[in-house]
Amino acid sequence: MFNLRFNFKNYDDFYSKCNNYSIHECSKCKNVKEVAISAAEIIIEDRIMKFAEIPLLKCTSCGELTLSDYSKKVINECYKRMIKENHFEVMCNKNEFRQKFEYCKEDDLIYDYRDYYSITGLSVDFENSIEGYLTPVYFGKKSVLHFMNDPDYKFKLFSDTYGQVRYKDDWTIPFGINSEDKIVFWLGDLSYIDKTSLNILKPHNVESDHQLTRSEFYAAQICCIWSEPNRELNICYKKYDFYNMVKNTYQISLEHLESEIKEEMDKFQKPIIITEKTIEPTINMLYKVLIEGINVKELRNLYLKVEASPADGYENWESIKLYEGVLKALMKGSIEELDITSIMGPLYLLNDLRQYYDHLLSSEKRNSIKENIIRTFELESSEDITSLYEQLIDGLNMLFEYLILAAGNLSLDQ
């Protein structure tokens, strides 16, 4: 049970090594540490403390284990009591005690008070005089679906895993999605929201999994690190990076219906849970921005600029085929083995998905599109929506990375 052991020569050794605040960065590999609850044996000189459960900090990369600030305090108090009572070995069984902070006390939310004292930086809170404000409270992802669909609330994901919920002009609170796909709010923030909203959340309240420091929520709220835009919008921004390179190099503007495109991007709501129903708005937004939101005439002019020997029938090509022709021409000779067809695949499949979800089609046509999607994405079935969505977003991102790379390389040669 106690395979994990921390040895200290004496109390001075323990004090010198533990009399400092822990940091969330691993000293060995510089990756992030998360809280891990574990059994551990602590030896200070000739005194042995056996903890059935104690919070440690574990590197998510190399696995290095260190004592959390909470654990240092507990060990220190335990050791001093052993000296006072002349004990040389103690067994500290699992403690069922659940400390409750003043925030939301009457609401009986589930959380682990040890997170507040163990996760780096949470208890070093100079903004709130009552301790416990920055205690993470965890919920299942369905907890926020009501807020996404009720017009009285404004729900926004700024990035893939960091956002905020607003209710009228009454309150606005941030939230995050951790590495285990849990929704995380601060306990102190939850104390400000109305009881009706809190009662919507409460049925989805789950036990802490102690995972927080890898999240954009923690980075933004504790480390003041700006999060990147969500991947869907990031693809749209990369499209504009490509447009700007084309304009600077060839004086060709690919922009089209810019105010309408901006409106589509502004109102975009990133799906929290991936289903056929929830990804349909994303498919529509990306189709409008990437495929419909381009000046086809100018894209054809770009193709003629970069392709010395235009293909037969290029005059009738629409945006997707022209994208492909431009990429082939720009990358010609740069990477001999580059599979342009595979790189372009996600854009063709975005078109297929738009037809599948948004058009009135015969059953035969719908089944044909579905089979093509399953085959292209190598899915086990059409029910594997999460894999389909992730591959689509990753593929579109890669496509525009290649377009930017190709346009950038050519601009250097001008």
C-alpha positions as CSV (number, residue, x, y, z in Angstrom):
1,M,0.0,0.0,0.0
2,F,2.8,2.4,0.8
3,N,5.1,2.0,-2.2
4,L,5.5,5.7,-2.3
5,R,7.9,7.1,0.2
6,F,9.4,10.5,1.0
7,N,12.5,10.4,3.2
8,F,14.0,13.4,5.1
9,K,17.1,13.1,7.3
10,N,15.7,15.2,10.0
11,Y,13.2,18.1,10.6
12,D,15.7,20.7,9.3
13,D,16.0,18.7,6.1
14,F,12.2,18.6,5.7
15,Y,11.8,22.3,6.6
16,S,14.5,23.4,4.1
17,K,13.0,21.4,1.3
18,C,9.4,22.2,2.0
19,N,9.4,25.7,3.3
20,N,8.4,27.2,0.0
21,Y,5.4,27.5,-2.3
22,S,5.0,24.8,-4.9
23,I,4.9,25.7,-8.5
24,H,2.8,24.0,-11.2
25,E,5.9,23.6,-13.5
26,C,7.9,20.4,-13.2
27,S,11.5,21.2,-12.2
28,K,12.8,18.2,-14.2
29,C,11.1,18.5,-17.6
30,K,9.3,21.9,-17.3
31,N,5.8,20.3,-18.1
32,V,2.7,20.8,-16.0
33,K,2.0,19.2,-12.6
34,E,-1.5,18.2,-11.6
35,V,-2.8,17.1,-8.2
36,A,-2.9,13.3,-7.6
37,I,-4.4,11.8,-4.4
38,S,-2.2,8.9,-3.3
39,A,-1.2,6.8,-0.3
40,A,2.3,7.7,0.9
41,E,4.8,7.1,3.7
42,I,6.7,10.1,5.0
43,I,9.8,9.5,7.1
44,I,11.4,12.3,9.0
45,E,14.5,11.0,10.8
46,D,13.0,8.2,13.0
47,R,9.4,9.2,12.8
48,I,7.1,7.4,10.3
49,M,3.8,8.8,9.0
50,K,1.6,6.6,6.9
51,F,-1.1,8.5,5.0
52,A,-3.8,6.4,3.3
53,E,-4.6,9.5,1.2
54,I,-2.7,12.6,0.7
55,P,-2.6,15.2,-2.2
56,L,0.6,15.2,-4.2
57,L,1.7,17.1,-7.3
58,K,2.5,14.8,-10.3
59,C,4.1,15.9,-13.5
60,T,1.8,15.0,-16.4
61,S,4.8,14.2,-18.6
62,C,7.6,12.6,-16.6
63,G,5.6,11.5,-13.6
64,E,7.8,13.3,-11.0
65,L,6.0,13.4,-7.7
66,T,6.4,16.2,-5.1
67,L,4.5,17.3,-2.0
68,S,1.7,19.8,-2.4
69,D,1.5,22.8,-0.1
70,Y,-1.4,21.3,1.7
71,S,0.6,18.1,2.3
72,K,3.6,19.9,3.6
73,K,1.3,21.6,6.2
74,V,-0.4,18.4,7.2
75,I,3.0,16.6,7.5
76,N,4.4,19.4,9.6
77,E,1.5,19.4,12.0
78,C,1.5,15.6,12.3
79,Y,5.3,15.5,13.0
80,K,5.0,18.1,15.7
81,R,2.2,16.2,17.4
82,M,4.2,13.0,17.2
83,I,7.1,14.7,19.0
84,K,4.8,16.1,21.6
85,E,3.1,12.8,22.3
86,N,6.3,10.8,21.8
87,H,5.0,8.6,18.9
88,F,7.3,7.1,16.4
89,E,4.8,5.7,13.9
90,V,1.3,6.8,13.0
91,M,-1.3,5.6,10.6
92,C,-3.5,8.3,9.1
93,N,-6.5,6.6,7.6
94,K,-8.6,8.1,4.8
95,N,-10.2,11.2,6.2
96,E,-13.9,11.5,5.3
97,F,-14.0,15.1,6.6
98,R,-15.3,17.5,4.0
99,Q,-14.4,21.1,4.9
100,K,-17.0,23.6,3.7
101,F,-16.1,27.2,2.8
102,E,-18.5,30.1,3.4
103,Y,-19.4,30.3,-0.3
104,C,-22.6,28.5,-1.3
105,K,-22.5,26.8,2.1
106,E,-26.3,26.2,2.2
107,D,-26.3,24.8,-1.3
108,D,-24.2,21.7,-0.4
109,L,-22.2,21.6,-3.6
110,I,-19.7,18.8,-4.1
111,Y,-16.1,19.8,-4.1
112,D,-12.8,18.9,-2.5
113,Y,-11.5,21.6,-0.2
114,R,-8.0,20.1,-0.5
115,D,-7.9,21.4,-4.2
116,Y,-7.9,24.9,-2.9
117,Y,-4.9,24.3,-0.7
118,S,-3.1,21.9,-3.1
119,I,-3.5,23.3,-6.6
120,T,-0.7,25.8,-7.1
121,G,-1.8,29.4,-6.8
122,L,-5.4,29.0,-5.7
123,S,-5.0,29.8,-2.0
124,V,-2.6,32.7,-2.7
125,D,-5.6,34.9,-3.3
126,F,-5.2,38.6,-2.6
127,E,-8.5,39.7,-4.1
128,N,-10.9,37.8,-1.7
129,S,-10.7,38.1,2.1
130,I,-12.7,34.9,2.8
131,E,-10.7,31.8,1.9
132,G,-12.0,29.2,-0.6
133,Y,-13.1,31.5,-3.4
134,L,-10.9,29.9,-6.0
135,T,-12.0,26.3,-5.1
136,P,-12.8,24.4,-8.4
137,V,-16.2,22.9,-8.6
138,Y,-16.7,20.2,-11.2
139,F,-19.8,19.5,-13.4
140,G,-20.6,17.2,-16.3
141,K,-20.7,18.8,-19.7
142,K,-24.5,18.7,-20.0
143,S,-24.6,21.2,-17.1
144,V,-24.2,24.1,-19.5
145,L,-26.6,23.0,-22.3
146,H,-29.5,25.0,-20.8
147,F,-27.4,28.2,-20.8
148,M,-26.4,27.6,-24.4
149,N,-30.1,27.4,-25.5
150,D,-31.9,29.8,-23.2
151,P,-32.0,33.3,-24.7
152,D,-31.9,34.9,-21.2
153,Y,-28.3,33.7,-21.0
154,K,-25.2,34.6,-23.1
155,F,-22.9,31.6,-23.4
156,K,-19.5,32.0,-25.1
157,L,-16.4,29.9,-25.6
158,F,-13.5,32.3,-26.3
159,S,-11.3,29.3,-27.0
160,D,-11.6,25.5,-27.2
161,T,-12.0,25.2,-23.4
162,Y,-12.4,28.6,-21.8
163,G,-15.5,30.8,-21.8
164,Q,-18.1,32.6,-19.7
165,V,-21.8,32.5,-18.9
166,R,-23.8,35.7,-18.5
167,Y,-27.4,36.1,-17.2
168,K,-29.0,39.3,-18.4
169,D,-27.2,42.2,-16.6
170,D,-27.2,40.4,-13.3
171,W,-24.0,38.3,-13.4
172,T,-21.2,37.1,-15.6
173,I,-18.9,34.2,-14.5
174,P,-16.0,32.4,-16.3
175,F,-15.8,28.6,-16.7
176,G,-13.4,26.1,-18.1
177,I,-13.2,22.6,-19.5
178,N,-10.5,20.5,-17.9
179,S,-8.4,17.7,-19.4
180,E,-11.0,15.1,-18.3
181,D,-13.8,17.0,-20.1
182,K,-15.4,18.3,-16.9
183,I,-16.9,21.8,-16.7
184,V,-15.2,23.9,-13.9
185,F,-16.4,26.9,-12.1
186,W,-14.9,28.8,-9.1
187,L,-16.9,28.2,-5.9
188,G,-16.8,31.9,-5.1
189,D,-18.3,32.8,-8.5
190,L,-21.1,30.3,-8.0
191,S,-22.1,32.2,-4.9
192,Y,-23.0,35.2,-7.0
193,I,-25.5,33.5,-9.4
194,D,-29.2,33.3,-8.7
195,K,-30.7,30.2,-7.1
196,T,-32.6,29.2,-10.3
197,S,-29.4,29.1,-12.3
198,L,-27.5,27.3,-9.5
199,N,-30.3,24.7,-9.3
200,I,-29.9,24.1,-13.1
201,L,-26.2,23.3,-12.5
202,K,-26.5,21.3,-9.3
203,P,-27.8,18.0,-10.7
204,H,-24.7,17.8,-12.8
205,N,-22.2,18.5,-10.0
206,V,-19.6,15.7,-9.7
207,E,-16.7,14.7,-7.5
208,S,-13.5,16.5,-8.0
209,D,-10.9,14.8,-10.3
210,H,-8.3,17.4,-9.2
211,Q,-7.3,18.2,-12.8
212,L,-7.1,21.9,-13.5
213,T,-3.6,23.2,-14.2
214,R,-3.5,21.9,-17.8
215,S,-6.6,23.9,-18.7
216,E,-6.9,27.2,-20.5
217,F,-9.2,28.3,-17.6
218,Y,-6.3,27.9,-15.1
219,A,-3.8,29.6,-17.5
220,A,-6.0,32.6,-18.0
221,Q,-7.4,33.0,-14.5
222,I,-4.3,32.2,-12.5
223,C,-1.3,32.7,-14.8
224,C,-2.8,35.6,-16.9
225,I,-2.0,33.8,-20.1
226,W,-4.3,34.6,-23.0
227,S,-6.0,31.6,-24.6
228,E,-6.0,31.0,-28.4
229,P,-9.3,31.3,-30.3
230,N,-11.2,28.1,-30.6
231,R,-10.0,25.9,-33.5
232,E,-13.0,26.5,-35.6
233,L,-12.6,30.3,-35.7
234,N,-8.8,29.8,-35.9
235,I,-9.3,28.1,-39.3
236,C,-11.3,31.2,-40.4
237,Y,-8.5,33.5,-39.2
238,K,-6.0,31.4,-41.1
239,K,-8.1,31.8,-44.2
240,Y,-7.6,35.6,-43.8
241,D,-3.8,35.1,-43.4
242,F,-3.8,33.3,-46.7
243,Y,-5.9,36.1,-48.3
244,N,-3.5,38.8,-47.0
245,M,-0.5,37.0,-48.4
246,V,-2.2,36.7,-51.8
247,K,-3.1,40.4,-51.7
248,N,0.4,41.5,-50.8
249,T,2.1,39.3,-53.4
250,Y,-0.3,39.4,-56.3
251,Q,-2.5,42.4,-55.6
252,I,-5.5,40.1,-55.8
253,S,-8.3,40.4,-53.3
254,L,-10.1,37.2,-52.5
255,E,-12.5,38.9,-50.1
256,H,-16.3,38.4,-50.6
257,L,-19.3,39.4,-48.5
258,E,-17.1,40.5,-45.6
259,S,-19.7,42.0,-43.3
260,E,-21.8,38.8,-43.7
261,I,-18.8,36.6,-43.0
262,K,-18.0,38.6,-39.9
263,E,-21.5,38.2,-38.7
264,E,-21.4,34.4,-39.2
265,M,-18.1,34.3,-37.2
266,D,-19.4,36.6,-34.4
267,K,-22.5,34.5,-33.8
268,F,-20.7,31.2,-33.9
269,Q,-21.2,29.0,-30.9
270,K,-18.7,26.2,-30.5
271,P,-20.3,22.9,-29.7
272,I,-19.7,21.6,-26.1
273,I,-21.1,18.1,-26.8
274,I,-20.5,16.5,-30.2
275,T,-23.6,15.1,-31.9
276,E,-25.1,15.4,-35.4
277,K,-27.4,18.1,-34.2
278,T,-24.8,20.2,-32.4
279,I,-22.1,20.2,-35.1
280,E,-24.6,21.2,-37.9
281,P,-24.2,25.0,-37.1
282,T,-20.4,24.6,-37.3
283,I,-20.6,22.9,-40.6
284,N,-22.8,25.7,-41.9
285,M,-20.5,28.4,-40.6
286,L,-17.3,26.9,-42.0
287,Y,-19.0,26.2,-45.3
288,K,-20.1,29.9,-45.6
289,V,-16.8,31.3,-44.5
290,L,-14.4,29.0,-46.3
291,I,-16.3,28.0,-49.5
292,E,-19.0,30.6,-50.1
293,G,-17.0,33.5,-48.6
294,I,-14.4,33.8,-51.3
295,N,-14.4,35.8,-54.6
296,V,-14.4,33.0,-57.1
297,K,-13.6,35.2,-60.0
298,E,-10.4,36.5,-58.3
299,L,-9.5,33.0,-57.1
300,R,-9.6,32.0,-60.8
301,N,-7.3,34.9,-61.6
302,L,-5.0,33.8,-58.9
303,Y,-4.9,30.3,-60.4
304,L,-3.9,31.7,-63.8
305,K,-1.2,33.8,-62.1
306,V,0.4,30.8,-60.4
307,E,-0.3,28.0,-62.9
308,A,1.7,28.2,-66.1
309,S,-0.3,25.4,-67.8
310,P,-4.0,25.8,-66.7
311,A,-6.0,22.5,-66.8
312,D,-8.8,22.0,-69.3
313,G,-12.1,23.3,-68.1
314,Y,-10.7,25.5,-65.3
315,E,-13.1,28.2,-66.5
316,N,-16.0,26.2,-65.0
317,W,-14.3,25.4,-61.7
318,E,-15.9,26.7,-58.5
319,S,-14.1,27.6,-55.2
320,I,-13.1,24.1,-53.9
321,K,-11.6,23.0,-57.2
322,L,-9.9,26.4,-57.6
323,Y,-8.4,26.1,-54.1
324,E,-7.0,22.7,-55.1
325,G,-5.6,24.1,-58.4
326,V,-3.9,27.0,-56.6
327,L,-2.4,24.7,-53.9
328,K,-1.0,22.3,-56.5
329,A,0.5,25.1,-58.5
330,L,2.0,26.8,-55.4
331,M,3.5,23.6,-54.0
332,K,4.8,22.3,-57.3
333,G,8.4,21.2,-56.9
334,S,8.5,22.2,-53.2
335,I,7.5,18.9,-51.7
336,E,7.7,16.1,-54.3
337,E,5.7,13.6,-52.3
338,L,2.9,15.9,-51.1
339,D,-0.5,14.3,-51.5
340,I,-2.6,17.3,-52.5
341,T,-5.8,15.2,-52.9
342,S,-5.6,14.1,-49.3
343,I,-4.8,17.6,-48.1
344,M,-7.9,18.9,-50.0
345,G,-10.1,16.1,-48.7
346,P,-11.5,17.9,-45.7
347,L,-12.8,20.8,-47.8
348,Y,-14.6,18.4,-50.2
349,L,-16.0,16.6,-47.1
350,L,-17.1,19.9,-45.6
351,N,-19.2,20.3,-48.8
352,D,-20.6,16.7,-48.4
353,L,-21.5,17.3,-44.8
354,R,-23.3,20.6,-45.7
355,Q,-25.3,18.7,-48.3
356,Y,-26.0,15.9,-45.9
357,Y,-27.2,18.1,-43.1
358,D,-28.8,21.0,-44.9
359,H,-30.2,19.9,-48.2
360,L,-33.3,17.9,-49.1
361,L,-31.9,14.8,-50.7
362,S,-33.2,11.4,-51.8
363,S,-32.4,8.5,-49.4
364,E,-30.1,7.1,-52.1
365,K,-28.1,10.3,-52.3
366,R,-27.9,10.7,-48.5
367,N,-26.7,7.1,-48.1
368,S,-24.1,7.7,-50.8
369,I,-22.8,10.8,-49.0
370,K,-22.8,9.0,-45.7
371,E,-20.8,6.0,-47.1
372,N,-18.2,8.4,-48.6
373,I,-17.8,10.2,-45.3
374,I,-17.3,6.9,-43.4
375,R,-14.8,5.6,-46.0
376,T,-12.8,8.9,-46.1
377,F,-12.6,9.3,-42.4
378,E,-12.1,5.6,-41.8
379,L,-14.9,5.5,-39.3
380,E,-16.4,2.4,-37.8
381,S,-19.8,3.8,-38.4
382,S,-21.7,7.1,-39.1
383,E,-22.4,7.2,-35.4
384,D,-18.7,8.0,-34.6
385,I,-19.5,11.7,-34.8
386,T,-16.7,12.8,-32.4
387,S,-14.0,11.2,-34.5
388,L,-15.5,12.6,-37.7
389,Y,-15.7,16.2,-36.3
390,E,-12.1,16.1,-34.8
391,Q,-10.7,14.8,-38.1
392,L,-12.6,17.4,-40.1
393,I,-11.4,20.3,-38.0
394,D,-7.8,19.0,-37.9
395,G,-7.9,18.5,-41.7
396,L,-9.2,22.0,-42.5
397,N,-6.6,23.5,-40.1
398,M,-3.8,21.6,-41.9
399,L,-5.2,22.6,-45.4
400,F,-4.9,26.4,-44.5
401,E,-1.5,25.8,-42.9
402,Y,-0.4,24.5,-46.3
403,L,-1.9,27.3,-48.2
404,I,-0.2,29.9,-45.9
405,L,3.1,28.0,-46.2
406,A,2.8,27.8,-50.0
407,A,1.9,31.5,-50.4
408,G,4.6,32.5,-48.0
409,N,7.3,30.6,-49.7
410,L,6.3,32.0,-53.1
411,S,6.2,35.6,-51.8
412,L,9.8,35.2,-50.7
413,D,10.8,34.4,-54.2
414,Q,9.1,37.4,-55.7
